[in-house]
Amino acid sequence: MKHHLHTLLPCCKEATLLVEKQLQQPLPLLQRIGLRFHLLYCYLCSRYAKQSKAIDQQLRALQTSAEPALDETIKLQWEVLIAEELKK
Amino acid sequence: MQVEGNHITVQKAMTFCNPKEWVKLYADDLFKFAYSKVSDSALAQDLVQDTFLSGLQAMAQFRGDSSEKTWLLAILKNKIIDHYRKAAKTAVALDSITNSDSDPDHLFFNEKGHWHKEMAPKAWTHDANDHLNQNEFTRILRACMDKLTGIGKTLFQQKYLEEKKSADICKDLAITSSNYWVIIHRAKLQLRVCLEKNWFGN
């Protein structure tokens, strides 16, 4: 019983962890109810949940953004390095 | 018989492997791949260089079953996994040394698990999905991600840049799933504060 009560009344630290978990996978029923309830009365965590979701979307978009090109001087260095190794 | 077998392998390798052309043919693609996995340009370069060097040493084992490129890519993948393993190991070791004193959760929450007033989320003045400033936002987001430390950074990169499943990340880095969530949670708390200071705060 005590365990369930704890699940149903998470503190902010636990609630924000559940927020992170929920962004990646569905939560078990009791955790879901506990989180929902916490977010109803805690405006800080409710704010955290919204912001965290927005960050998450931006992070997922990062994947497709451009990467830097390889420096030509590095390529020259590598060619020299390989030629040296082949001589050995 | 054995000697002859080896001889044939070497000959085959000679016909299939042409290291003098490697840089010209594959450097860009290998770098692109490495960068997409580690999102650190200097590190990606080191990994590609190591791949070429290992390739030279292992040339005799190259059988020509796959293309030269696929073969080099496989070597690079192993280098990347090794890198993450090492990073995870040092991070865990450091965490256990410094232990609870530097538990980053204390920075954000008091002993009852409530927000510290000064670390609690503030209302954001900008919209995160405001497309006008998208490039600037992406730059800050990347910078904040780079600032993350230890295993949190590793997990974030694998999760968001590689889009790996959390179960696979846990398996690769040998961490439990509850540890995984604690680490993700901490990293996100730090990332959020970094963004708030550098983007939303002004």
Chai-1 contact restraints between the chains, C-beta under 6 A:
chainA,res_idxA,chainB,res_idxB,connection_type,confidence,min_distance_angstrom,max_distance_angstrom,comment,restraint_id
A,C11,B,G113,contact,1.0,0.0,6.0,A-B,restraint_1
A,C12,B,G113,contact,1.0,0.0,6.0,A-B,restraint_2
A,C12,B,H114,contact,1.0,0.0,6.0,A-B,restraint_3
A,C12,B,W115,contact,1.0,0.0,6.0,A-B,restraint_4
A,K13,B,F109,contact,1.0,0.0,6.0,A-B,restraint_5
A,K13,B,G113,contact,1.0,0.0,6.0,A-B,restraint_6
A,L17,B,W181,contact,1.0,0.0,6.0,A-B,restraint_7
A,L17,B,H185,contact,1.0,0.0,6.0,A-B,restraint_8
A,E20,B,I184,contact,1.0,0.0,6.0,A-B,restraint_9
A,E20,B,H185,contact,1.0,0.0,6.0,A-B,restraint_10
A,E20,B,K188,contact,1.0,0.0,6.0,A-B,restraint_11
A,K21,B,W181,contact,1.0,0.0,6.0,A-B,restraint_12
A,L44,B,W115,contact,1.0,0.0,6.0,A-B,restraint_13
A,L44,B,A120,contact,1.0,0.0,6.0,A-B,restraint_14
A,L44,B,P121,contact,1.0,0.0,6.0,A-B,restraint_15
A,R47,B,P121,contact,1.0,0.0,6.0,A-B,restraint_16
A,Y48,B,P121,contact,1.0,0.0,6.0,A-B,restraint_17
A,Q51,B,P121,contact,1.0,0.0,6.0,A-B,restraint_18
A,A54,B,A128,contact,1.0,0.0,6.0,A-B,restraint_19
A,Q58,B,L141,contact,1.0,0.0,6.0,A-B,restraint_20
A,L59,B,Y160,contact,1.0,0.0,6.0,A-B,restraint_21
A,Q63,B,L161,contact,1.0,0.0,6.0,A-B,restraint_22
A,S65,B,T138,contact,1.0,0.0,6.0,A-B,restraint_23
A,E67,B,Y35,contact,1.0,0.0,6.0,A-B,restraint_24
A,P68,B,S41,contact,1.0,0.0,6.0,A-B,restraint_25
A,L70,B,D28,contact,1.0,0.0,6.0,A-B,restraint_26
A,L70,B,F31,contact,1.0,0.0,6.0,A-B,restraint_27
A,I74,B,Q45,contact,1.0,0.0,6.0,A-B,restraint_28
A,K75,B,V23,contact,1.0,0.0,6.0,A-B,restraint_29
A,K75,B,A27,contact,1.0,0.0,6.0,A-B,restraint_30
A,W78,B,V23,contact,1.0,0.0,6.0,A-B,restraint_31
A,E79,B,V23,contact,1.0,0.0,6.0,A-B,restraint_32
A,I82,B,P19,contact,1.0,0.0,6.0,A-B,restraint_33
A,E85,B,L56,contact,1.0,0.0,6.0,A-B,restraint_34
